[in-house]
Amino acid sequence: MKKILVLFAVVTVGCASSQSIGKDKYYHFAAGATAEVVANEMSLPVGTSFIAGFAKETYDYLRYGGFDAKDLVATTLGGIIINYIIKKKNERKNKKIRR
């Protein structure tokens, strides 16, 4: 799992230098993935990245007057993708145990 997270971090930081999407969205994506990994380790329900993103955007709205739905989507997408990776990894681990 640590190798996956390191690779994920390297790719995220490397892609953040690209201006086609914007650095901010990559950071939101990484934050969503990180929130889901932490939530998975703490046995919290799926969707933590959405909750974290919604809370952050609500804070931005109250503090600065802007709620960016694209930031929320990027944060949530990071969580969805990392959940898929964790699920597949656990499935492989369970198959090895059954053999």
C-alpha positions in Angstrom: 0.0 0.0 0.0 2.9 2.4 0.8 4.3 1.9 -2.7 0.9 2.8 -4.2 0.7 5.9 -2.1 4.2 7.0 -3.0 3.5 6.4 -6.7 0.2 8.3 -6.4 2.0 11.2 -4.7 4.7 11.4 -7.4 2.2 11.3 -10.2 -0.1 13.9 -8.6 2.8 16.3 -8.0 4.2 15.7 -11.4 0.8 16.3 -13.1 0.2 19.4 -11.0 2.8 21.2 -13.1 0.4 20.8 -16.1 -1.8 23.9 -16.5 -4.5 22.2 -18.6 -6.7 21.4 -15.5 -5.1 23.6 -12.9 -2.9 22.8 -10.0 -5.7 23.3 -7.5 -7.7 20.3 -8.9 -4.8 18.0 -8.5 -4.4 19.1 -4.9 -8.1 18.5 -4.3 -7.8 15.0 -5.9 -4.9 14.1 -3.7 -6.7 15.4 -0.6 -9.7 13.3 -1.4 -7.6 10.2 -1.9 -5.7 10.9 1.3 -9.0 11.3 3.2 -10.3 8.0 2.0 -7.0 6.1 2.8 -7.1 7.5 6.4 -10.9 6.7 6.7 -10.2 3.2 5.4 -7.5 2.7 8.1 -9.9 4.0 10.7 -12.8 1.8 9.4 -14.9 4.9 8.6 -17.6 4.7 5.9 -17.0 5.2 2.2 -17.6 8.8 1.1 -15.3 10.6 3.5 -13.7 12.4 0.6 -17.1 13.9 -0.3 -17.7 15.0 3.3 -14.2 16.5 3.5 -14.6 18.3 0.2 -18.1 19.6 1.0 -16.9 20.9 4.4 -13.9 22.7 2.8 -16.0 24.2 0.0 -18.6 25.3 2.6 -15.8 27.0 4.6 -14.6 28.7 1.4 -18.2 29.9 0.7 -18.6 31.3 4.2 -15.1 32.8 4.4 -14.5 34.0 0.8 -18.0 33.9 -0.8 -17.3 31.1 -3.3 -18.3 27.5 -3.5 -16.4 25.7 -6.3 -18.3 22.6 -7.4 -15.3 21.5 -9.6 -13.1 21.4 -6.5 -15.7 19.2 -4.8 -15.8 16.9 -7.8 -12.0 16.6 -7.9 -11.9 15.8 -4.1 -14.6 13.2 -4.4 -13.1 11.6 -7.5 -9.8 11.2 -5.6 -11.6 9.2 -3.0 -13.6 7.1 -5.5 -10.4 6.1 -7.3 -8.4 5.2 -4.2 -11.4 3.2 -2.9 -11.4 1.2 -6.1 -7.6 0.6 -5.7 -8.0 -0.5 -2.1 -11.0 -2.8 -3.0 -9.0 -4.5 -5.7 -6.0 -4.9 -3.5 -8.1 -6.4 -0.7 -9.7 -8.8 -3.2 -6.3 -10.1 -4.4 -5.2 -10.5 -0.8 -8.4 -12.5 0.1 -7.8 -14.7 -2.9 -4.3 -15.6 -1.8 -5.6 -16.4 1.7 -8.3 -18.8 0.4 -5.7 -20.8 -1.6 
